[in-house]
Amino acid sequence: MKRLGFDLPALLVLLAVLCVLPFTVTGYVLYVVNLLMVFVVLALGMHVVIGEAGQFALSHTAFYGIGIYTAGLLNNHFHPPFVLSIIAGGLLAALLGYVIGLLALRMRDIYLALATFAFGEAMQWVFLNWEQVTGGSNGMRMQPAELLGLKLTTDIRAYPIVIGLTALMLGLTVLLSRSQFGSAMRAVRESDVAATAMGVNARATKQWAFAISAAFAGVAGGMYTLFVSFIHPESLGFQTTILVLTMIVVGGIGSIRGAVAGAIVFGIISELLRQTLSIQEIIYGAILMGFMMFRPRGLFAGRA
């Protein structure tokens, strides 16, 4: 297990804690843990496009919102098994991510960041103004997700499913990183020209990196609908993108372990700062700048 970037004892301890948790804590703590798992999947998705492929994209929250609204609308109108709702959200986000990946073929660095930032802002405008679908500024109330007639009406019911989905997405990330495609992404990250000379299709690699990253965000959005009943577009703004970006920068760009640790640490910090919304962005920005200046490789630099 260590060569996959994780220590077996640490994984066993974490598994034991997660198994015991539902029997020892209140519903609010389970809600926070569910939310942390959503952040883990979001951070893993951003890790794929930035840490593995080296494409500085700032559209992650848009795909997260697409996953939330797709799964939520399906639950509200058709009541399918939640698995189908989550898959639908992930697939739609992946499709749009693949299209946005076309930008990566023509832009780099700050220009790509600005273009993807513009897409994220445009999608939030859609979420805010397409009132017939999203509820606009009034937000949207979502029906509980279902499976075989069982409604996920509490955090404890959603908990094992959220944990299982997080473990699945983490496993997929590790397999992707250790695959031939993972090597191709890292080659493109280092140099498009060198990667092409080695026989890597840089164009297709970038597009698929965007699609996979967006799919992770869409799945995270679907997971979110398993334990919440209301969504407002204001929670899908640039602040969330900065939060997820801070997670992977502080954890260590290019490190799966860093993405997971950063998601958990800053997920907890964001919950502690819930009552100080006006200064959250300042705090995240200061932390992000500090790490980029003094520890640009993050806390888990060089570790998978």
C-alpha positions in Angstrom: 0.0 0.0 0.0 2.9 2.4 0.7 3.9 2.4 -2.9 0.4 3.7 -3.8 1.1 6.7 -1.6 -0.7 5.6 1.6 0.5 4.0 4.8 -1.5 0.8 5.6 -1.6 1.5 9.4 -2.9 5.0 8.8 -5.6 3.7 6.5 -6.7 1.1 9.1 -6.9 3.7 11.8 -8.9 6.0 9.6 -11.2 3.1 8.6 -11.8 2.2 12.3 -12.6 5.8 13.2 -15.1 6.2 10.4 -16.8 2.9 11.4 -17.1 3.9 15.0 -18.1 7.5 14.4 -21.9 7.1 13.7 -22.3 5.4 17.1 -20.4 8.0 19.1 -21.2 11.5 17.8 -24.2 13.8 17.1 -25.9 14.4 13.8 -24.1 17.7 13.3 -20.7 16.0 13.4 -21.9 13.4 10.8 -23.0 16.3 8.6 -19.5 17.9 8.9 -17.9 14.6 8.1 -20.2 14.1 5.0 -19.2 17.6 3.9 -15.5 16.9 4.4 -15.9 13.8 2.1 -17.4 16.0 -0.6 -14.5 18.4 -0.2 -12.1 15.4 -0.6 -13.7 14.4 -3.9 -13.6 18.0 -5.1 -9.9 18.3 -4.2 -9.1 15.1 -5.9 -10.8 16.4 -9.1 -8.8 19.6 -9.0 -5.7 17.5 -8.3 -6.2 15.7 -11.6 -6.3 18.8 -13.7 -3.8 21.0 -11.9 -1.6 18.6 -10.0 -1.4 15.8 -12.6 -2.0 17.6 -16.0 -0.6 21.0 -15.0 -3.6 23.0 -16.4 -4.4 25.9 -14.1 -8.2 25.8 -14.3 -10.5 27.8 -12.0 -13.9 26.4 -13.2 -14.2 23.6 -10.7 -17.1 25.0 -8.7 -19.1 25.4 -11.9 -18.9 21.7 -12.5 -19.7 21.1 -8.8 -22.8 23.2 -9.2 -23.8 21.3 -12.4 -23.6 18.0 -10.4 -25.7 19.4 -7.6 -28.4 20.8 -9.8 -28.5 17.8 -12.1 -28.9 15.3 -9.3 -31.3 17.6 -7.4 -33.6 18.2 -10.3 -33.7 14.5 -11.2 -34.5 13.7 -7.6 -37.2 16.3 -7.5 -39.0 15.3 -10.7 -38.3 11.6 -11.4 -37.1 10.1 -8.1 -34.6 7.7 -9.7 -32.1 5.7 -7.5 -29.6 8.2 -6.3 -26.8 6.2 -8.1 -28.3 7.3 -11.4 -28.6 10.9 -10.3 -25.0 11.0 -9.3 -23.9 9.4 -12.5 -26.0 11.8 -14.6 -24.4 14.8 -12.8 -20.9 13.4 -13.3 -21.5 12.7 -17.0 -23.0 16.1 -17.8 -20.1 17.8 -15.9 -17.6 15.6 -17.8 -19.1 16.5 -21.1 -18.9 20.2 -20.4 -15.4 19.8 -19.0 -14.3 18.1 -22.2 -15.6 21.1 -24.2 -13.9 23.6 -21.8 -10.8 21.5 -22.3 -10.6 22.9 -25.8 -9.5 26.2 -24.2 -6.4 24.4 -22.8 -5.3 23.7 -26.4 -4.9 27.5 -27.1 -4.2 29.0 -23.7 -1.7 28.6 -20.9 -1.0 29.8 -17.4 -2.8 33.1 -16.5 -4.8 33.2 -19.7 -6.2 29.7 -19.1 -7.0 30.7 -15.5 -8.8 33.8 -16.6 -10.8 31.9 -19.2 -11.9 29.2 -16.9 -12.6 31.8 -14.2 -14.9 33.5 -16.6 -16.7 30.2 -17.3 -17.2 29.7 -13.6 -18.7 33.2 -13.1 -20.9 32.7 -16.2 -22.3 29.4 -14.7 -23.0 31.1 -11.3 -24.9 33.8 -13.3 -26.9 31.0 -14.9 -27.6 29.4 -11.5 -28.7 32.8 -10.1 -30.9 33.8 -13.0 -32.4 30.6 -14.5 -35.2 30.8 -12.0 -37.6 28.3 -13.7 -35.0 25.6 -13.2 -32.7 26.5 -10.3 -35.0 28.7 -8.3 -32.6 31.7 -8.8 -31.8 33.8 -5.8 -34.5 32.0 -3.8 -32.5 28.8 -4.0 -33.8 25.3 -4.7 -35.3 22.9 -2.2 -34.4 19.3 -3.0 -36.3 16.1 -2.3 -34.4 13.3 -0.4 -32.4 10.9 -2.6 -33.8 7.4 -2.8 -32.7 3.8 -3.3 -35.1 0.9 -3.3 -37.7 3.0 -1.7 -35.4 4.1 1.2 -35.2 7.9 1.5 -32.0 9.4 2.7 -33.6 11.8 5.1 -30.8 12.0 7.8 -27.1 12.5 7.8 -26.6 9.1 9.4 -28.4 7.4 6.5 -26.3 9.2 3.9 -23.0 8.7 5.9 -22.1 5.1 4.8 -22.9 5.9 1.1 -20.9 9.1 1.2 -17.9 7.3 2.8 -18.2 4.5 0.2 -18.3 6.9 -2.7 -15.3 8.9 -1.4 -13.3 5.7 -1.0 -14.3 4.7 -4.6 -13.2 8.1 -6.0 -9.9 8.0 -4.0 -9.2 4.5 -5.4 -9.9 5.7 -8.9 -7.5 8.6 -8.4 -4.7 6.4 -7.3 -5.3 4.0 -10.2 -5.4 6.9 -12.6 -2.2 8.4 -11.3 -0.4 5.0 -11.6 -1.7 4.3 -15.1 -0.2 5.1 -18.5 -2.6 8.0 -18.8 -1.4 9.4 -15.5 2.2 9.3 -16.9 1.0 11.1 -20.0 -0.6 13.8 -17.9 2.5 14.4 -16.0 4.5 14.5 -19.2 2.2 17.2 -20.6 2.5 19.1 -17.3 6.3 19.2 -17.6 6.4 20.1 -21.4 3.9 19.8 -24.2 6.8 19.6 -26.8 8.7 17.0 -24.9 5.5 14.9 -24.3 4.6 15.1 -28.0 8.1 14.0 -29.0 7.7 11.0 -26.7 4.5 10.0 -28.6 2.0 11.5 -26.1 -1.1 13.1 -27.7 -1.0 16.3 -25.7 -4.3 17.6 -27.2 -6.3 14.6 -26.1 -4.6 14.3 -22.8 -5.5 17.9 -21.8 -9.1 17.4 -22.9 -9.5 14.2 -21.0 -7.9 15.6 -17.9 -10.5 18.4 -17.9 -13.3 15.9 -18.5 -12.1 13.6 -15.6 -11.6 16.5 -13.3 -15.1 17.9 -14.1 -16.6 14.4 -13.6 -15.1 14.3 -10.1 -16.7 17.7 -9.3 -20.0 16.5 -10.7 -19.9 13.4 -8.6 -19.1 15.5 -5.5 -22.1 17.7 -6.3 -24.3 14.5 -6.5 -22.9 13.4 -3.2 -23.8 16.7 -1.6 -27.5 16.2 -2.5 -27.5 13.0 -0.4 -27.4 14.9 2.9 -28.7 18.4 2.2 -32.2 19.6 1.3 -31.4 23.1 0.0 -28.9 24.7 -2.3 -28.3 28.4 -3.0 -26.2 29.7 -5.9 -24.2 32.0 -3.6 -22.5 28.9 -2.2 -21.2 28.1 -5.7 -19.2 31.2 -6.3 -15.5 31.9 -6.6 -14.9 31.6 -2.9 -15.5 27.8 -3.1 -13.0 27.6 -6.0 -10.4 29.4 -3.9 -11.1 27.1 -0.9 -10.5 24.0 -3.0 -7.4 25.5 -4.7 -6.1 26.3 -1.2 -6.6 22.7 -0.2 -4.4 21.3 -2.9 -1.8 24.0 -2.7 -1.3 23.7 1.0 -1.5 19.9 0.9 1.0 19.8 -2.0 0.3 20.2 -5.7 0.7 16.8 -7.4 0.2 14.9 -4.1 -3.0 12.7 -3.7 -2.2 12.5 0.0 -1.9 16.3 0.1 -5.2 16.8 -1.6 -7.0 14.6 0.9 -5.3 16.1 3.9 -5.8 19.7 2.6 -9.5 19.0 2.0 -10.0 17.7 5.5 -8.1 20.5 7.3 -9.5 23.3 5.3 -13.0 21.8 5.3 -12.9 22.0 9.1 -11.5 25.5 8.9 -14.3 26.6 6.6 -16.9 25.2 9.0 -15.3 27.0 11.9 -15.3 30.3 9.9 -19.0 29.9 8.9 -19.9 32.9 11.0 -17.2 35.1 9.5 -18.2 35.0 5.8 -17.0 38.6 5.2 -13.4 37.7 5.9 -13.2 34.1 4.8 -11.8 35.0 1.3 -9.2 37.2 3.0 -8.0 34.4 5.3 -7.9 31.8 2.5 -6.1 34.3 0.2 -3.5 35.0 2.9 -2.9 31.3 3.5 -2.6 30.7 -0.2 -0.2 33.5 -0.8 1.9 32.5 2.3 2.3 28.9 1.1 3.0 30.0 -2.5 5.8 32.3 -1.3 7.4 30.3 1.5 6.4 26.7 0.8 5.2 26.5 -2.8 5.4 22.7 -2.9 3.0 22.3 0.1 3.1 20.1 3.1 3.3 16.8 1.3 5.8 17.8 -1.4 7.2 14.8 -3.3 4.7 12.3 -1.8 2.1 10.6 -3.8 
